[in-house]
Amino acid sequence: MEIRVGDVLTCRKKHPCGSDRFEVLRTGMDLRIKCLGCGHEILTPRARLEPRIRKIDRPQ
């Protein structure tokens, strides 16, 4: 799955704040994502995040 910096991910599981949209800040073996609801940044392994992604929105 191709995920790039700046993409907005819509995930199946919601963040505790209630938002399910995250912006990608860094890629590699681990992904740093930022919750668009509360601004919390999360560093998570790619293998754990990829199955949870429902949709990828790319900026124009």
PQR file with spaces between the fields and no chain letter, atoms N, CA, C, O and H, PARSE charges and radii, in Angstrom:
ATOM       1  N    MET     1       0.855   -1.181    0.000 -0.4000 1.5000
ATOM       2  CA   MET     1       0.000    0.000    0.000 -0.0000 2.0000
ATOM       3  C    MET     1       0.899    1.242    0.000  0.5500 1.7000
ATOM       4  O    MET     1       1.827    1.347    0.802 -0.5500 1.4000
ATOM       5  N    GLU     2       0.614    2.166   -0.898 -0.4000 1.5000
ATOM       6  CA   GLU     2       1.429    3.373   -0.991 -0.0000 2.0000
ATOM       7  C    GLU     2       0.807    4.489   -0.157  0.5500 1.7000
ATOM       8  O    GLU     2      -0.285    4.976   -0.449 -0.5500 1.4000
ATOM       9  H    GLU     2      -0.140    2.081   -1.549  0.4000 1.0000
ATOM      10  N    ILE     3       1.525    4.874    0.875 -0.4000 1.5000
ATOM      11  CA   ILE     3       1.098    5.961    1.756 -0.0000 2.0000
ATOM      12  C    ILE     3       2.191    7.017    1.711  0.5500 1.7000
ATOM      13  O    ILE     3       3.367    6.709    1.902 -0.5500 1.4000
ATOM      14  H    ILE     3       2.412    4.478    1.112  0.4000 1.0000
ATOM      15  N    ARG     4       1.801    8.265    1.457 -0.4000 1.5000
ATOM      16  CA   ARG     4       2.770    9.349    1.339 -0.0000 2.0000
ATOM      17  C    ARG     4       2.515   10.409    2.405  0.5500 1.7000
ATOM      18  O    ARG     4       1.421   10.503    2.961 -0.5500 1.4000
ATOM      19  H    ARG     4       0.845    8.515    1.301  0.4000 1.0000
ATOM      20  N    VAL     5       3.542   11.199    2.675 -0.4000 1.5000
ATOM      21  CA   VAL     5       3.415   12.308    3.625 -0.0000 2.0000
ATOM      22  C    VAL     5       2.372   13.286    3.090  0.5500 1.7000
ATOM      23  O    VAL     5       2.401   13.641    1.911 -0.5500 1.4000
ATOM      24  H    VAL     5       4.430   11.122    2.223  0.4000 1.0000
ATOM      25  N    GLY     6       1.470   13.714    3.933 -0.4000 1.5000
ATOM      26  CA   GLY     6       0.415   14.647    3.546 -0.0000 2.0000
ATOM      27  C    GLY     6      -0.914   13.972    3.267  0.5500 1.7000
ATOM      28  O    GLY     6      -1.944   14.644    3.211 -0.5500 1.4000
ATOM      29  H    GLY     6       1.446   13.425    4.891  0.4000 1.0000
ATOM      30  N    ASP     7      -0.913   12.643    3.088 -0.4000 1.5000
ATOM      31  CA   ASP     7      -2.173   11.916    2.868 -0.0000 2.0000
ATOM      32  C    ASP     7      -3.041   11.982    4.127  0.5500 1.7000
ATOM      33  O    ASP     7      -2.527   12.063    5.242 -0.5500 1.4000
ATOM      34  H    ASP     7      -0.077   12.097    3.133  0.4000 1.0000
ATOM      35  N    VAL     8      -4.340   11.947    3.938 -0.4000 1.5000
ATOM      36  CA   VAL     8      -5.278   11.883    5.057 -0.0000 2.0000
ATOM      37  C    VAL     8      -5.926   10.506    5.031  0.5500 1.7000
ATOM      38  O    VAL     8      -6.561   10.125    4.048 -0.5500 1.4000
ATOM      39  H    VAL     8      -4.758   11.881    3.032  0.4000 1.0000
ATOM      40  N    LEU     9      -5.760    9.767    6.118 -0.4000 1.5000
ATOM      41  CA   LEU     9      -6.275    8.406    6.222 -0.0000 2.0000
ATOM      42  C    LEU     9      -7.583    8.399    6.992  0.5500 1.7000
ATOM      43  O    LEU     9      -7.700    9.049    8.031 -0.5500 1.4000
ATOM      44  H    LEU     9      -5.244   10.077    6.917  0.4000 1.0000
ATOM      45  N    THR    10      -8.562    7.671    6.489 -0.4000 1.5000
ATOM      46  CA   THR    10      -9.786    7.411    7.233 -0.0000 2.0000
ATOM      47  C    THR    10      -9.688    5.967    7.710  0.5500 1.7000
ATOM      48  O    THR    10      -9.583    5.043    6.903 -0.5500 1.4000
ATOM      49  H    THR    10      -8.466    7.143    5.645  0.4000 1.0000
ATOM      50  N    CYS    11      -9.723    5.782    9.019 -0.4000 1.5000
ATOM      51  CA   CYS    11      -9.505    4.453    9.601 -0.0000 2.0000
ATOM      52  C    CYS    11     -10.813    3.838   10.086  0.5500 1.7000
ATOM      53  O    CYS    11     -11.803    4.532   10.320 -0.5500 1.4000
ATOM      54  H    CYS    11      -9.809    6.532    9.674  0.4000 1.0000
ATOM      55  N    ARG    12     -10.786    2.514   10.231 -0.4000 1.5000
ATOM      56  CA   ARG    12     -11.954    1.795   10.727 -0.0000 2.0000
ATOM      57  C    ARG    12     -12.191    2.061   12.217  0.5500 1.7000
ATOM      58  O    ARG    12     -13.329    2.188   12.670 -0.5500 1.4000
ATOM      59  H    ARG    12      -9.982    1.950   10.041  0.4000 1.0000
ATOM      60  N    LYS    13     -11.087    2.142   12.964 -0.4000 1.5000
ATOM      61  CA   LYS    13     -11.192    2.357   14.404 -0.0000 2.0000
ATOM      62  C    LYS    13     -10.990    3.835   14.716  0.5500 1.7000
ATOM      63  O    LYS    13     -10.075    4.466   14.189 -0.5500 1.4000
ATOM      64  H    LYS    13     -10.163    2.039   12.596  0.4000 1.0000
ATOM      65  N    LYS    14     -11.838    4.379   15.566 -0.4000 1.5000
ATOM      66  CA   LYS    14     -11.761    5.797   15.906 -0.0000 2.0000
ATOM      67  C    LYS    14     -10.759    6.037   17.019  0.5500 1.7000
ATOM      68  O    LYS    14     -10.485    5.161   17.840 -0.5500 1.4000
ATOM      69  H    LYS    14     -12.581    3.866   15.994  0.4000 1.0000
ATOM      70  N    HIS    15     -10.222    7.242   17.026 -0.4000 1.5000
ATOM      71  CA   HIS    15      -9.361    7.704   18.115 -0.0000 2.0000
ATOM      72  C    HIS    15     -10.275    7.977   19.316  0.5500 1.7000
ATOM      73  O    HIS    15     -11.457    8.258   19.116 -0.5500 1.4000
ATOM      74  H    HIS    15     -10.444    7.954   16.360  0.4000 1.0000
ATOM      75  N    PRO    16      -9.780    7.905   20.541 -0.5600 1.5000
ATOM      76  CA   PRO    16     -10.631    8.178   21.708  0.2800 2.0000
ATOM      77  C    PRO    16     -11.357    9.524   21.680  0.5500 1.7000
ATOM      78  O    PRO    16     -12.379    9.678   22.350 -0.5500 1.4000
ATOM      79  N    CYS    17     -10.856   10.498   20.924 -0.4000 1.5000
ATOM      80  CA   CYS    17     -11.535   11.798   20.835 -0.0000 2.0000
ATOM      81  C    CYS    17     -12.770   11.734   19.938  0.5500 1.7000
ATOM      82  O    CYS    17     -13.588   12.654   19.942 -0.5500 1.4000
ATOM      83  H    CYS    17     -10.027   10.373   20.380  0.4000 1.0000
ATOM      84  N    GLY    18     -12.912   10.641   19.162 -0.4000 1.5000
ATOM      85  CA   GLY    18     -14.082   10.484   18.307 -0.0000 2.0000
ATOM      86  C    GLY    18     -13.801   10.659   16.821  0.5500 1.7000
ATOM      87  O    GLY    18     -14.658   10.345   15.995 -0.5500 1.4000
ATOM      88  H    GLY    18     -12.248    9.894   19.159  0.4000 1.0000
ATOM      89  N    SER    19     -12.623   11.151   16.464 -0.4000 1.5000
ATOM      90  CA   SER    19     -12.278   11.353   15.053 -0.0000 2.0000
ATOM      91  C    SER    19     -11.705   10.067   14.468  0.5500 1.7000
ATOM      92  O    SER    19     -11.037    9.304   15.166 -0.5500 1.4000
ATOM      93  H    SER    19     -11.927   11.405   17.135  0.4000 1.0000
ATOM      94  N    ASP    20     -11.970    9.830   13.178 -0.4000 1.5000
ATOM      95  CA   ASP    20     -11.395    8.665   12.513 -0.0000 2.0000
ATOM      96  C    ASP    20     -10.506    9.085   11.340  0.5500 1.7000
ATOM      97  O    ASP    20     -10.191    8.266   10.477 -0.5500 1.4000
ATOM      98  H    ASP    20     -12.513   10.449   12.612  0.4000 1.0000
ATOM      99  N    ARG    21     -10.096   10.368   11.307 -0.4000 1.5000
ATOM     100  CA   ARG    21      -9.256   10.883   10.222 -0.0000 2.0000
ATOM     101  C    ARG    21      -7.897   11.300   10.783  0.5500 1.7000
ATOM     102  O    ARG    21      -7.808   11.972   11.810 -0.5500 1.4000
ATOM     103  H    ARG    21     -10.352   11.034   12.009  0.4000 1.0000
ATOM     104  N    PHE    22      -6.826   10.875   10.068 -0.4000 1.5000
ATOM     105  CA   PHE    22      -5.464   11.114   10.505 -0.0000 2.0000
ATOM     106  C    PHE    22      -4.622   11.594    9.332  0.5500 1.7000
ATOM     107  O    PHE    22      -4.785   11.114    8.210 -0.5500 1.4000
ATOM     108  H    PHE    22      -6.898   10.329    9.234  0.4000 1.0000
ATOM     109  N    GLU    23      -3.718   12.547    9.588 -0.4000 1.5000
ATOM     110  CA   GLU    23      -2.794   13.042    8.565 -0.0000 2.0000
ATOM     111  C    GLU    23      -1.455   12.343    8.746  0.5500 1.7000
ATOM     112  O    GLU    23      -0.983   12.184    9.871 -0.5500 1.4000
ATOM     113  H    GLU    23      -3.586   12.937   10.500  0.4000 1.0000
ATOM     114  N    VAL    24      -0.837   11.923    7.635 -0.4000 1.5000
ATOM     115  CA   VAL    24       0.459   11.246    7.679 -0.0000 2.0000
ATOM     116  C    VAL    24       1.558   12.305    7.745  0.5500 1.7000
ATOM     117  O    VAL    24       1.639   13.182    6.886 -0.5500 1.4000
ATOM     118  H    VAL    24      -1.221   12.052    6.721  0.4000 1.0000
ATOM     119  N    LEU    25       2.408   12.213    8.782 -0.4000 1.5000
ATOM     120  CA   LEU    25       3.505   13.157    8.959 -0.0000 2.0000
ATOM     121  C    LEU    25       4.848   12.558    8.561  0.5500 1.7000
ATOM     122  O    LEU    25       5.748   13.288    8.147 -0.5500 1.4000
ATOM     123  H    LEU    25       2.342   11.500    9.480  0.4000 1.0000
ATOM     124  N    ARG    26       5.001   11.213    8.680 -0.4000 1.5000
ATOM     125  CA   ARG    26       6.261   10.554    8.361 -0.0000 2.0000
ATOM     126  C    ARG    26       5.971    9.131    7.920  0.5500 1.7000
ATOM     127  O    ARG    26       5.053    8.495    8.440 -0.5500 1.4000
ATOM     128  H    ARG    26       4.270   10.619    9.016  0.4000 1.0000
ATOM     129  N    THR    27       6.749    8.620    6.960 -0.4000 1.5000
ATOM     130  CA   THR    27       6.560    7.261    6.481 -0.0000 2.0000
ATOM     131  C    THR    27       7.829    6.455    6.683  0.5500 1.7000
ATOM     132  O    THR    27       8.870    7.000    7.051 -0.5500 1.4000
ATOM     133  H    THR    27       7.494    9.136    6.538  0.4000 1.0000
ATOM     134  N    GLY    28       7.740    5.163    6.443 -0.4000 1.5000
ATOM     135  CA   GLY    28       8.855    4.238    6.604 -0.0000 2.0000
ATOM     136  C    GLY    28       8.299    2.957    7.204  0.5500 1.7000
ATOM     137  O    GLY    28       7.146    2.606    6.955 -0.5500 1.4000
ATOM     138  H    GLY    28       6.894    4.721    6.144  0.4000 1.0000
ATOM     139  N    MET    29       9.101    2.258    7.988 -0.4000 1.5000
ATOM     140  CA   MET    29       8.617    1.052    8.674 -0.0000 2.0000
ATOM     141  C    MET    29       7.557    1.423    9.702  0.5500 1.7000
ATOM     142  O    MET    29       6.615    0.668    9.943 -0.5500 1.4000
ATOM     143  H    MET    29      10.038    2.542    8.191  0.4000 1.0000
ATOM     144  N    ASP    30       7.727    2.606   10.309 -0.4000 1.5000
ATOM     145  CA   ASP    30       6.734    3.151   11.232 -0.0000 2.0000
ATOM     146  C    ASP    30       6.113    4.371   10.582  0.5500 1.7000
ATOM     147  O    ASP    30       6.768    5.066    9.805 -0.5500 1.4000
ATOM     148  H    ASP    30       8.492    3.219   10.113  0.4000 1.0000
ATOM     149  N    LEU    31       4.865    4.633   10.893 -0.4000 1.5000
ATOM     150  CA   LEU    31       4.183    5.820   10.381 -0.0000 2.0000
ATOM     151  C    LEU    31       3.875    6.755   11.544  0.5500 1.7000
ATOM     152  O    LEU    31       3.376    6.321   12.582 -0.5500 1.4000
ATOM     153  H    LEU    31       4.333    4.068   11.524  0.4000 1.0000
ATOM     154  N    ARG    32       4.174    8.041   11.367 -0.4000 1.5000
ATOM     155  CA   ARG    32       3.760    9.035   12.357 -0.0000 2.0000
ATOM     156  C    ARG    32       2.519    9.696   11.788  0.5500 1.7000
ATOM     157  O    ARG    32       2.553   10.295   10.713 -0.5500 1.4000
ATOM     158  H    ARG    32       4.579    8.394   10.523  0.4000 1.0000
ATOM     159  N    ILE    33       1.420    9.576   12.526 -0.4000 1.5000
ATOM     160  CA   ILE    33       0.162   10.161   12.079 -0.0000 2.0000
ATOM     161  C    ILE    33      -0.341   11.137   13.130  0.5500 1.7000
ATOM     162  O    ILE    33      -0.032   11.008   14.315 -0.5500 1.4000
ATOM     163  H    ILE    33       1.393    9.089   13.399  0.4000 1.0000
ATOM     164  N    LYS    34      -1.122   12.117   12.679 -0.4000 1.5000
ATOM     165  CA   LYS    34      -1.682   13.121   13.580 -0.0000 2.0000
ATOM     166  C    LYS    34      -3.196   13.067   13.480  0.5500 1.7000
ATOM     167  O    LYS    34      -3.754   13.138   12.385 -0.5500 1.4000
ATOM     168  H    LYS    34      -1.373   12.222   11.716  0.4000 1.0000
ATOM     169  N    CYS    35      -3.860   12.942   14.618 -0.4000 1.5000
ATOM     170  CA   CYS    35      -5.318   12.945   14.661 -0.0000 2.0000
ATOM     171  C    CYS    35      -5.811   14.329   14.251  0.5500 1.7000
ATOM     172  O    CYS    35      -5.339   15.339   14.773 -0.5500 1.4000
ATOM     173  H    CYS    35      -3.406   12.885   15.507  0.4000 1.0000
ATOM     174  N    LEU    36      -6.760   14.376   13.317 -0.4000 1.5000
ATOM     175  CA   LEU    36      -7.288   15.668   12.867 -0.0000 2.0000
ATOM     176  C    LEU    36      -8.369   16.199   13.804  0.5500 1.7000
ATOM     177  O    LEU    36      -8.841   17.322   13.627 -0.5500 1.4000
ATOM     178  H    LEU    36      -7.143   13.556   12.893  0.4000 1.0000
ATOM     179  N    GLY    37      -8.763   15.408   14.794 -0.4000 1.5000
ATOM     180  CA   GLY    37      -9.748   15.869   15.769 -0.0000 2.0000
ATOM     181  C    GLY    37      -9.105   16.638   16.905  0.5500 1.7000
ATOM     182  O    GLY    37      -9.516   17.755   17.220 -0.5500 1.4000
ATOM     183  H    GLY    37      -8.379   14.496   14.937  0.4000 1.0000
ATOM     184  N    CYS    38      -8.082   16.032   17.530 -0.4000 1.5000
ATOM     185  CA   CYS    38      -7.483   16.644   18.719 -0.0000 2.0000
ATOM     186  C    CYS    38      -6.019   17.042   18.533  0.5500 1.7000
ATOM     187  O    CYS    38      -5.467   17.743   19.381 -0.5500 1.4000
ATOM     188  H    CYS    38      -7.748   15.124   17.275  0.4000 1.0000
ATOM     189  N    GLY    39      -5.370   16.607   17.429 -0.4000 1.5000
ATOM     190  CA   GLY    39      -3.995   16.984   17.169 -0.0000 2.0000
ATOM     191  C    GLY    39      -2.953   16.069   17.792  0.5500 1.7000
ATOM     192  O    GLY    39      -1.759   16.350   17.696 -0.5500 1.4000
ATOM     193  H    GLY    39      -5.819   16.037   16.740  0.4000 1.0000
ATOM     194  N    HIS    40      -3.376   14.983   18.428 -0.4000 1.5000
ATOM     195  CA   HIS    40      -2.445   14.038   19.058 -0.0000 2.0000
ATOM     196  C    HIS    40      -1.645   13.311   17.987  0.5500 1.7000
ATOM     197  O    HIS    40      -2.209   12.867   16.987 -0.5500 1.4000
ATOM     198  H    HIS    40      -4.346   14.755   18.506  0.4000 1.0000
ATOM     199  N    GLU    41      -0.316   13.184   18.189 -0.4000 1.5000
ATOM     200  CA   GLU    41       0.545   12.489   17.232 -0.0000 2.0000
ATOM     201  C    GLU    41       0.834   11.079   17.726  0.5500 1.7000
ATOM     202  O    GLU    41       1.101   10.874   18.910 -0.5500 1.4000
ATOM     203  H    GLU    41       0.143   13.545   19.001  0.4000 1.0000
ATOM     204  N    ILE    42       0.781   10.103   16.814 -0.4000 1.5000
ATOM     205  CA   ILE    42       0.945    8.696   17.134 -0.0000 2.0000
ATOM     206  C    ILE    42       2.004    8.105   16.215  0.5500 1.7000
ATOM     207  O    ILE    42       1.979    8.352   15.009 -0.5500 1.4000
ATOM     208  H    ILE    42       0.565   10.269   15.852  0.4000 1.0000
ATOM     209  N    LEU    43       2.936    7.327   16.764 -0.4000 1.5000
ATOM     210  CA   LEU    43       3.921    6.585   15.991 -0.0000 2.0000
ATOM     211  C    LEU    43       3.522    5.120   16.067  0.5500 1.7000
ATOM     212  O    LEU    43       3.524    4.533   17.149 -0.5500 1.4000
ATOM     213  H    LEU    43       2.957    7.127   17.743  0.4000 1.0000
ATOM     214  N    THR    44       3.178    4.521   14.924 -0.4000 1.5000
ATOM     215  CA   THR    44       2.673    3.150   14.904 -0.0000 2.0000
ATOM     216  C    THR    44       3.340    2.362   13.776  0.5500 1.7000
ATOM     217  O    THR    44       3.643    2.930   12.727 -0.5500 1.4000
ATOM     218  H    THR    44       3.177    4.997   14.045  0.4000 1.0000
ATOM     219  N    PRO    45       3.572    1.072   13.974 -0.5600 1.5000
ATOM     220  CA   PRO    45       4.155    0.259   12.910  0.2800 2.0000
ATOM     221  C    PRO    45       3.226    0.181   11.696  0.5500 1.7000
ATOM     222  O    PRO    45       2.006    0.099   11.843 -0.5500 1.4000
ATOM     223  N    ARG    46       3.809    0.207   10.508 -0.4000 1.5000
ATOM     224  CA   ARG    46       3.042    0.153    9.263 -0.0000 2.0000
ATOM     225  C    ARG    46       2.170   -1.101    9.203  0.5500 1.7000
ATOM     226  O    ARG    46       1.014   -1.033    8.785 -0.5500 1.4000
ATOM     227  H    ARG    46       4.799    0.274   10.388  0.4000 1.0000
ATOM     228  N    ALA    47       2.720   -2.251    9.620 -0.4000 1.5000
ATOM     229  CA   ALA    47       1.988   -3.523    9.554 -0.0000 2.0000
ATOM     230  C    ALA    47       0.742   -3.504   10.438  0.5500 1.7000
ATOM     231  O    ALA    47      -0.225   -4.208   10.146 -0.5500 1.4000
ATOM     232  H    ALA    47       3.659   -2.307    9.959  0.4000 1.0000
ATOM     233  N    ARG    48       0.745   -2.725   11.495 -0.4000 1.5000
ATOM     234  CA   ARG    48      -0.423   -2.653   12.384 -0.0000 2.0000
ATOM     235  C    ARG    48      -1.478   -1.682   11.855  0.5500 1.7000
ATOM     236  O    ARG    48      -2.672   -1.871   12.087 -0.5500 1.4000
ATOM     237  H    ARG    48       1.530   -2.153   11.733  0.4000 1.0000
ATOM     238  N    LEU    49      -1.033   -0.641   11.143 -0.4000 1.5000
ATOM     239  CA   LEU    49      -1.958    0.397   10.670 -0.0000 2.0000
ATOM     240  C    LEU    49      -2.632    0.042    9.345  0.5500 1.7000
ATOM     241  O    LEU    49      -3.820    0.311    9.169 -0.5500 1.4000
ATOM     242  H    LEU    49      -0.063   -0.488   10.955  0.4000 1.0000
ATOM     243  N    GLU    50      -1.885   -0.562    8.406 -0.4000 1.5000
ATOM     244  CA   GLU    50      -2.423   -0.796    7.058 -0.0000 2.0000
ATOM     245  C    GLU    50      -3.753   -1.549    7.028  0.5500 1.7000
ATOM     246  O    GLU    50      -4.632   -1.152    6.264 -0.5500 1.4000
ATOM     247  H    GLU    50      -0.920   -0.781    8.549  0.4000 1.0000
ATOM     248  N    PRO    51      -3.958   -2.616    7.815 -0.5600 1.5000
ATOM     249  CA   PRO    51      -5.259   -3.299    7.754  0.2800 2.0000
ATOM     250  C    PRO    51      -6.421   -2.449    8.284  0.5500 1.7000
ATOM     251  O    PRO    51      -7.581   -2.742    7.996 -0.5500 1.4000
ATOM     252  N    ARG    52      -6.121   -1.419    9.040 -0.4000 1.5000
ATOM     253  CA   ARG    52      -7.167   -0.579    9.647 -0.0000 2.0000
ATOM     254  C    ARG    52      -7.578    0.603    8.783  0.5500 1.7000
ATOM     255  O    ARG    52      -8.508    1.330    9.133 -0.5500 1.4000
ATOM     256  H    ARG    52      -5.179   -1.181    9.274  0.4000 1.0000
ATOM     257  N    ILE    53      -6.895    0.807    7.653 -0.4000 1.5000
ATOM     258  CA   ILE    53      -7.192    1.951    6.785 -0.0000 2.0000
ATOM     259  C    ILE    53      -8.396    1.634    5.908  0.5500 1.7000
ATOM     260  O    ILE    53      -8.431    0.606    5.231 -0.5500 1.4000
ATOM     261  H    ILE    53      -6.140    0.216    7.368  0.4000 1.0000
ATOM     262  N    ARG    54      -9.366    2.513    5.927 -0.4000 1.5000
ATOM     263  CA   ARG    54     -10.560    2.377    5.092 -0.0000 2.0000
ATOM     264  C    ARG    54     -10.404    3.154    3.790  0.5500 1.7000
ATOM     265  O    ARG    54     -10.832    2.679    2.739 -0.5500 1.4000
ATOM     266  H    ARG    54      -9.338    3.348    6.476  0.4000 1.0000
ATOM     267  N    LYS    55      -9.795    4.352    3.840 -0.4000 1.5000
ATOM     268  CA   LYS    55      -9.711    5.210    2.660 -0.0000 2.0000
ATOM     269  C    LYS    55      -8.508    6.136    2.787  0.5500 1.7000
ATOM     270  O    LYS    55      -8.153    6.564    3.885 -0.5500 1.4000
ATOM     271  H    LYS    55      -9.447    4.738    4.694  0.4000 1.0000
ATOM     272  N    ILE    56      -7.884    6.442    1.648 -0.4000 1.5000
ATOM     273  CA   ILE    56      -6.757    7.387    1.609 -0.0000 2.0000
ATOM     274  C    ILE    56      -7.155    8.569    0.734  0.5500 1.7000
ATOM     275  O    ILE    56      -7.510    8.393   -0.432 -0.5500 1.4000
ATOM     276  H    ILE    56      -8.172    6.095    0.756  0.4000 1.0000
ATOM     277  N    ASP    57      -7.097    9.782    1.301 -0.4000 1.5000
ATOM     278  CA   ASP    57      -7.370   11.001    0.549 -0.0000 2.0000
ATOM     279  C    ASP    57      -6.030   11.691    0.275  0.5500 1.7000
ATOM     280  O    ASP    57      -5.281   12.005    1.201 -0.5500 1.4000
ATOM     281  H    ASP    57      -6.809    9.925    2.248  0.4000 1.0000
ATOM     282  N    ARG    58      -5.741   11.921   -1.007 -0.4000 1.5000
ATOM     283  CA   ARG    58      -4.494   12.565   -1.405 -0.0000 2.0000
ATOM     284  C    ARG    58      -4.744   14.047   -1.679  0.5500 1.7000
ATOM     285  O    ARG    58      -5.736   14.403   -2.316 -0.5500 1.4000
ATOM     286  H    ARG    58      -6.349   11.666   -1.759  0.4000 1.0000
ATOM     287  N    PRO    59      -3.841   14.918   -1.197 -0.5600 1.5000
ATOM     288  CA   PRO    59      -4.013   16.352   -1.504  0.2800 2.0000
ATOM     289  C    PRO    59      -3.774   16.615   -2.988  0.5500 1.7000
ATOM     290  O    PRO    59      -2.999   15.904   -3.627 -0.5500 1.4000
ATOM     291  N    GLN    60      -4.419   17.608   -3.525 -0.4000 1.5000
ATOM     292  CA   GLN    60      -4.304   17.922   -4.961 -0.0000 2.0000
ATOM     293  C    GLN    60      -3.065   18.677   -5.276  0.5500 1.7000
ATOM     294  O    GLN    60      -2.826   19.014   -6.436 -0.5500 1.4000
ATOM     295  H    GLN    60      -5.049   18.186   -3.006  0.4000 1.0000
